[in-house]
């Protein structure tokens, strides 16, 4: 990861230099082609899911809703409770491993095509292009003095950006609070303080990051950008300039010149403002805009495409590229194993949770010839139907529950039930004994949970 | 800061804080430029022989973030307490925040309790919603001593039977919860001596038909009639006005075994039920009363025990 030499030469001249760099505004030029098409396809897919997701309905409720106030997390037919946090951890592990795998195989694929920073920047640049025109028109507009036209153009661009950002923020909050209620609140400007804060906060983040910060986020803020280089090896697909074919650069038709005509389209198209012909750089997000740009030019010149292309270091050195190498196999194996395990675990999940809490003040009571212990059972019904449960106990001779052993729990809620358990005094020795509670849904025998506890005799 | 007897430490902390913030700002300023670098712009660190670290400049907006933190800290120190004894222009305090949140909670959850406040206890006993709230209050506030089922433990009365130390009417239960109770049994060991205490113990056992030495019981009756009847009554039936237990039934707060009775008589007992009127609102106590009242009337009352 080296900095271009030109930067160093410029910095060497003055006596005292600033340690902070003023951002050079980048005006990426629009290019069309295979990879731009893929990026747009992914913009559509991710954004239809993102903007549309909270509007879906399932079981007469919002299909995807993370209800933090009531600590219930609905994802279609699944209801997660805070106790299921392990699934979130596993999801993050799967995401991380998938990132490792894709990066090892094809470089910064995530960055270039699906990262929200890239996706929203793409949308915002599209707006910018429609309102202000392409690269050259934008550069000209920025150089112009303030005029009515400039104010209108800039104002229109920011207005569209802000609307889009607010809609994004609104959608984000819609995953955490019912979006239909949020929408009617939006129409009457009656957001609660926290709803307003998060809509504006997330909207501002979208506007700032996709409108203003852009490549600065990737270059300076994103940790993934930096550690993905650790997953690269010489068999990783990276965006490469074919130096052997392109050099020396020269006008089309000039003697001894390579295929690169030095048109600069790869530099103009680059959203991070680098020259891919300098080799692999940490700023490169792998968006392949330079490939599309170069291919456009090569087609026009009737030269073979692929002067800039996805290739590997080994291929460039004339060696064989190995796709199935240990790194890829290990990532794939772990990823598949975890994905299979979590799928199985979700499929076998029992929609009932039970906690047994032994009363600590009263260890054991003598009731006639019997010994009694008291427990609290927290019964959590994670289905979306009201359920009747039968509580059973075993582990000691003639152990039984006194009083009502049936309890009804409302859909997706929990209930605390005091339970009295008794044994004959003469049948058990003083001390502690392992017992086991079993809570079973009446009418749905597969829904049963066993929890162990301790019975005390004095 | 009450543990400090002079204002010195307040000033010391305040001065240190301000000096630190200003020093940070000066440091930032001084470190944002550097002398002209040498030919190769690296940090000078080398690893593995040839691995060098380039010294690329940070973006300028990054340095603004540092300055923003300084502006933020100065604003914070003016608005909130932080500089010694300065209490901040907003007047914020932890206690104040707690009070505010409590008021907010009362406003939000108060109506849940209030809607039952006007209903008679006898009617609430049939209301599943009210009993559900009452049970939650019971589990959070009462179950630590009286057990989750209200069945009590040695020294802590069973609330699920029909035997009441201080009376089992809704009014009596409510008073018990709100005001608390102190059950006092004086110590008679000094006054009576070992043998006479044992005699009284046998007499007390005879009252509820437990096995006893009838000679000792007869002797014990004399002392009982002189000393115990003031509270426990002529027949030993107890007195709910002062929380004196009925000695003729099978309910024993501290146990009916001979040694436990001797212990109770010779050393006395002090049983304390804490007052809850400061902790719970009137409406909450009303619901709690209904729940406790329902325990002994739900049809599955826990039988009397030793």
Boltz contact constraints between the chains, C-beta under 6 A:
constraints:
  - contact:
      token1: [A, 3]
      token2: [B, 54]
      max_distance: 6.0
  - contact:
      token1: [A, 3]
      token2: [B, 56]
      max_distance: 6.0
  - contact:
      token1: [A, 8]
      token2: [B, 41]
      max_distance: 6.0
  - contact:
      token1: [A, 15]
      token2: [B, 36]
      max_distance: 6.0
  - contact:
      token1: [A, 16]
      token2: [B, 33]
      max_distance: 6.0
  - contact:
      token1: [A, 18]
      token2: [B, 33]
      max_distance: 6.0
  - contact:
      token1: [A, 19]
      token2: [B, 32]
      max_distance: 6.0
  - contact:
      token1: [A, 19]
      token2: [B, 34]
      max_distance: 6.0
  - contact:
      token1: [A, 19]
      token2: [B, 57]
      max_distance: 6.0
  - contact:
      token1: [A, 20]
      token2: [B, 32]
      max_distance: 6.0
  - contact:
      token1: [A, 20]
      token2: [B, 57]
      max_distance: 6.0
  - contact:
      token1: [A, 20]
      token2: [B, 58]
      max_distance: 6.0
  - contact:
      token1: [A, 20]
      token2: [B, 60]
      max_distance: 6.0
  - contact:
      token1: [A, 20]
      token2: [B, 63]
      max_distance: 6.0
  - contact:
      token1: [A, 21]
      token2: [B, 57]
      max_distance: 6.0
  - contact:
      token1: [A, 21]
      token2: [B, 59]
      max_distance: 6.0
  - contact:
      token1: [A, 22]
      token2: [B, 60]
      max_distance: 6.0
  - contact:
      token1: [A, 23]
      token2: [B, 59]
      max_distance: 6.0
  - contact:
      token1: [A, 216]
      token2: [B, 59]
      max_distance: 6.0
  - contact:
      token1: [A, 220]
      token2: [B, 59]
      max_distance: 6.0
  - contact:
      token1: [A, 359]
      token2: [B, 147]
      max_distance: 6.0
  - contact:
      token1: [A, 359]
      token2: [B, 148]
      max_distance: 6.0
  - contact:
      token1: [A, 361]
      token2: [B, 144]
      max_distance: 6.0
  - contact:
      token1: [A, 361]
      token2: [B, 145]
      max_distance: 6.0
  - contact:
      token1: [A, 361]
      token2: [B, 153]
      max_distance: 6.0
  - contact:
      token1: [A, 362]
      token2: [B, 147]
      max_distance: 6.0
  - contact:
      token1: [A, 362]
      token2: [B, 153]
      max_distance: 6.0
  - contact:
      token1: [A, 366]
      token2: [B, 306]
      max_distance: 6.0
  - contact:
      token1: [A, 367]
      token2: [B, 305]
      max_distance: 6.0
  - contact:
      token1: [A, 374]
      token2: [B, 147]
      max_distance: 6.0
  - contact:
      token1: [A, 374]
      token2: [B, 148]
      max_distance: 6.0
  - contact:
      token1: [A, 374]
      token2: [B, 149]
      max_distance: 6.0
  - contact:
      token1: [A, 376]
      token2: [B, 148]
      max_distance: 6.0
  - contact:
      token1: [A, 403]
      token2: [B, 300]
      max_distance: 6.0
  - contact:
      token1: [A, 416]
      token2: [B, 139]
      max_distance: 6.0
  - contact:
      token1: [A, 418]
      token2: [B, 148]
      max_distance: 6.0
  - contact:
      token1: [A, 418]
      token2: [B, 149]
      max_distance: 6.0
  - contact:
      token1: [A, 420]
      token2: [B, 149]
      max_distance: 6.0
